[in-house]
Amino acid sequence: MARTPLRPDDPTRIGHYRLTERLGSGGMGVVYLGVSWDGAQVAIKVLRPELAGDQEFRHRFGREVAALVQVKGVCTVRVIEADSQSSTPFVVTEYAAGPSLSEYIDKHGSVGPEMLFGLATGLAEALTTIHAAGIMHRDLKPSNIILTDAGPKVIDFGIARRQDTRGVTKTGMMIGSLGFMAPEQISGRPGPEADIFAWGVTVAYAATGRSPFGAGNSHSILYRIMYGDPEIASVPDSVRPLVEASLVKDPQSRPTARQLLDRLTSASSRSEDVNDTPTQVILARTWQSGSHSSLPPASRPAASHPAPPRPATEAPTADQPNPVMPHGAPSAAAPAPAAPAPAPPAPEKIKVGRRMAAIATSALVAMRLRRPNRQAEPKR
């Protein structure tokens, strides 16, 4: 996430935490980068004063935070502390380092097929964990997804609420982000199925770099969400059926988060680490560690050097299959360069070569040490 300096009217301390920078702001409050007593970095969301004065909101906020503390998934940030009784209510979560999905799309245009599958799986795991705690996110979107080196992390449960409190939101009040809201969210009565719809919109957006319901003014976008068909023809086959099922208008006809996760992880092989979850197995295979932190190269290297594999976000052409491979594996589909320079021996081979040379040298020394002894023996 982009960091900006503190403003003159920003607090410098909240609770036991020292605030150092701004991470962002929204309808619910401001998110700061903070430092705890042991030097660890944390994210602190401070609620707006007008919300702090709403006793109904305070009550709901405290109840939801109690549930959020129980959310401990692979792809969700952990809630560390919260205070709904303070004059300035706040919630502290672990800090997830990395660009947001929206920042990544702005730079790269889209997410490559392999990384997309890992993203879809991670988001399904996050929603499964959140819904199992009895709450909903209600604002899943690219800016609330951080791409860390280990995988995606869902952040900002600022407008989450318990699933059994549908009446809290006033009829006709829309809570969410334009373009990522489900039809029932527009009408003001969303359930956890709205998070599934947002999952489908987000995955389609990541795959193509554009919303499946197009752009334009708010009225046209909302109309297409309510009555139009999503444009998902360019979404890869590996996730398109699930995206399509998640974007149906009828909430009860959508898959649950658990069903999405089970479908995505059904073909995953067990990792050598028996403690790994199916989601971690898939992320280890598909997530391009570090590829989301920098832009693709501006130009290809000269032909006299081996051409590196294309970044995961570069769209493959018709005559050149996508070379994205699991992290650490070579790309067999990458085009062979003309007259490549001889590659240096791998570190393992260098190590073995040196070991063999050492053995040979030791043997030669031993032979030379023994040779004088044989010459000194008396002739018979």
N, C-alpha and C positions, 0 to 999 in steps of 0.2 A: 504494500500500500504506500501511496505517496505521503511523505512526511513534510510538514510545514512548521515553521517556528510558532511558538506560543504567541498569542496576541496580548496586548496590554491588559485586556479585561479578563483573560483566562486565569483560572486558579493555578497555583504552583504546587499545591499539595491537596490530595484527597485521601482522607483516612490516614493510613500508614504509608501511603505511596507518594513519591515525588514525581511530578509531571514534567516531562522534558520536551515533548513535541505534540503537534496535532496529527492525527491519522485520518480524520474525516468528520463530517457532520451530516445530520439528516433531520427528519421530522421529529425524532424522539430526543435528540440531544447531540452532544459532541463526544467523539472518541479520541482519547489521548494515549500517547505512549508514556508509560510510567515505569518507575524502577522501585522494586520492593526492598525491604530491609536487607535482604541477602544479595542484592545486586541484580536479581533476575528481572528481565523485561516483561511487562504485562500490558494488556490493553484495558483501558478504563473508560467505560461509557458513563457519562454524567448526564442525567436527564434534565430536560429544560425546566426552567422555573415554573412555567404555567402548568406543567404536568405534576410538579412536586406539590402544588397546592390543591390537587384533585385527590380527595381521600379515597374515592372509588378506585382511581388508578393506582394509588399507593397499595391498596389492599390486593389488587390483582397482580401488581408487580411483585410484591412479596411472595405471593402464592406461586407464581410462575418460576421465580428464582429458586424456590425450594425444590421444584421439579427439575429445573435445569441443572442443579448440582448433581443430579443422578445421571445426566447424559455424559457418558464416557465412551465415545466411539472412536474408531480409527480416524475418521474424517470430520470430526467436530472438535471445536476448541473447548477446553475444560473450564468450567466456571470455578473460580478460586474463592471469591468472596462477594457479598452484596450487602447493601444496607438500604432498606426501604423506609427506615425510621428517621434517617438523617435529614437535616434541612435541605440537603442536596442529595437525593437518592442516586446511587451509583451501583454498577456491577463491574467486577474485575474478572477478566478471563486471561488464559494464557495468550501470549503474543505469537501469532503465526507470521513468520517472515516470508516474504515473496510478493510478486505482483498479483493483483486481482485478475480474475478471468477477463474482465472488461478491459483492463490495461493490456493484457496479453493480446486480445483480439485487435485492439487499436494498433498494435505494433506489427503483428504477424498476419492478420486477416482472418485466420481460422485455426482450428486445431486439427492436426493430422489424425488419421484413422486409428492408429494404435493408442496414441495418447488420449483420444476421444473416448475409446472404450474404457480406459482407466478412469477418466473423468466421470463417465456415466455410472460406473460401478461405485466409485467413491461417494458420489452424491446420493445414490440409492442407499448405500450403507448409512450415510448420515441421517437421511430421512427415516430409515428403519429404526435407528437408535432414538431419534427425537420422538417419533410417534409412540414407541414402546414406553416412553416416560409419561405418556398421556398429554403431550403438548403438540403444537404445530408451529412451524416457522413463520409462515404467512408472508414472507418477503424473500423467497429464494430467487436470486438473480445474479448475474455475473459479478457485480461489484461486491457481493457478499460471499464470494468464493475466492479463497486465497490459494495460489498454486505454490505450494512449498516443495522442497526437494524430495520429500517423501510421498507427496500426493496432494490432492485437493483437501482443503479445510473449509467447512461451512462456518461462517461467523455471523454475528449480529442477530441475536434473537430478540431484538428490541421491540417487536410488535407481536411476539408469540403470545399465545394464550392457551389455556387448557381447553381440551376438546369438548368438555361438558359445560362450557360457558358461552354458548353461541349467542345468548341474549345480551351479552355485554356490549357488543358493537351495535350501535343504533341502526335501525332499518334505513337503508339508503346510503349509509356511510361506507365508502370504499377505503379499505386499508390495504396497501400493497403498492406495487410499482407498475406504471402503465406499460402494457405490452407483455407482462409476465403474470397478469392476474387471470384466474379462471373465470368462466362465465358466472358461476355462483358467487364468486368474490365481488364481481361487479354489481350483482343484485344485493349484496350486503349480508349474505348468510353462508359463509364458507365453512367447510369442514376440512379434515386432513386431506381429503381428495384434492383440494386446491393446491397443496404442495406437490402432488403428483403431476398436475397440469403444468406447474412452474418448472418441474424437472424436465418435462418434455420440451417446453419452450427453450429452456436453457441449453439442453443438449443440441437441439436443432440450431440454435444461435451459434454455439461453439463450432459446429460442423461447417457452417456456411458463412459466418460473419454477419448474418442479418436475421432479423426476427421472422419466424414463419408466418406471421400475420402482417408483415409489411411495415411501411413507415407512413408518415402523414400526420394529420392533426389527431387529437385525442379521440374525437367522435368517430372518425373512420376506423381507427385501430380498435376501439371498443366494439364497434359494430361487427368487424370481421371476427373478433374473438367470440362474440355471441352467436353469429350466424354463418360466418365464412369458413371455408376449408383451409387448413394450414398448408403452406408450401414446403414440403419436406422431401421432394424428389432427389435433392442433392445430398441428403443425409446417407452415410454409408449403410450398406445392407446389414452390418453387424448389430446396429442399434435401431434401424428405422422401424421395424415392427413394434418395438416397445415404445418408441416416440409416438407413433401413430395411435397406439392404444391409450397412451397417456393424455392425448389431446382431444379425445371425444368429448362432446358437450355434456353428456350425462355423467355426473360424478360417480354414480354407483357402477357404471360400466368400466371405469378405469381400474387398472391393476393397483394393488396396494404396494407400499414401499417394500415390504418383505417379498412379495411376488416378483417385483422388479429385480431385487437383489439376488433371489434364488435363480432367476432365469439367466442373469448376467454371470453368475459364478458357477453355474451347473457344469461347465466344461473345464473348470480350472483344475490343474493338477496339484497335488499336495506338495508343499515346499519341504525342503530338508529340515527346516525348523518347524517342529510339530506345534509350536506355539503360535505360528502365523495363522491369521484368519483367512478365509477365501478371498476377501478383499485385498489383504496384504500380498497374497500370492499373485493376484492379477496386477497390482500396482508394481510389484517387483519385475514383472514380465513386460509391462507396457509403458510404464512411466519413464519418460526421458529425463533423467536426473540432470538438472541444470539447464536443459534446453529451453525452459520457459523464462530464464533470467536474462537472456540477451537476444539481440536481433540476429536474423540470419545474415550470413556474409553478403556484402554488397555485390561482389563479383566472384566468379570462380577463379581458382589459382591457375597459374600457367600450366601448359600441357606437360611440362617436364617433371611435374610433381604429381604424386597420387592425388586424385580428387577425393575430398572427404565426402561422406554420405550427406545427402540433403537433410536439413533440419526437419523435425517431425511435423512442422506446420506448413511445409511447402507442398502445394497441391501437386499430385502426380499427373503426368501427361498420358495420353492414350498409348503411346509407344514406349513408355518408360514406367514400369510398375513402381508403386510406392516402396521405397527401400527402408521404411521405418521398421526397425527390428527391436526386440527386447533390449533393454539397457545392458550394455556390455557385449552384445553379440555383433559379429560383423555383418555388413549389409551385402548379400550376394547379388542383389538387384542393382547396385550402384553401377553406372557406366564405367567401363574400363578406360583409363586414360591412354593416349597415344604415347608410346615409348616411355613408359614410366621409369623413373630412376630406381635402381635396386634398393629394396627396403633394407634397413639395418636389421640385424638379427634381433629376435625378441629377447627381452631380459632373461627369460627362462633358458633360452639357448645359450646366451652369453654365460650364464651361471654354470650350466652343464659343461660348456667348452672349457671354462677355466678350471673346473673340478677335474676333468679328464687330463688337462695339461699338468695339473699339480700331481696327479697320480703317476703319470708317465715320468715326470721329473724325479719323483721320489724313487721310482723303480730304477731309473738310470743311475741315480746316486748310490743306491744300494748295490747295484752291480759293480760300480767302480770301486766301492769300498771293499767288496769281496774279492775283486780280481787280484790285488797284491797278495792276499793271503794264499790264493791258489798258486801264484808264481813262487811264493816262498817255500812251498812244500818240497821236500827232497825227492829227487828222482829215484825210482825203484828199479 
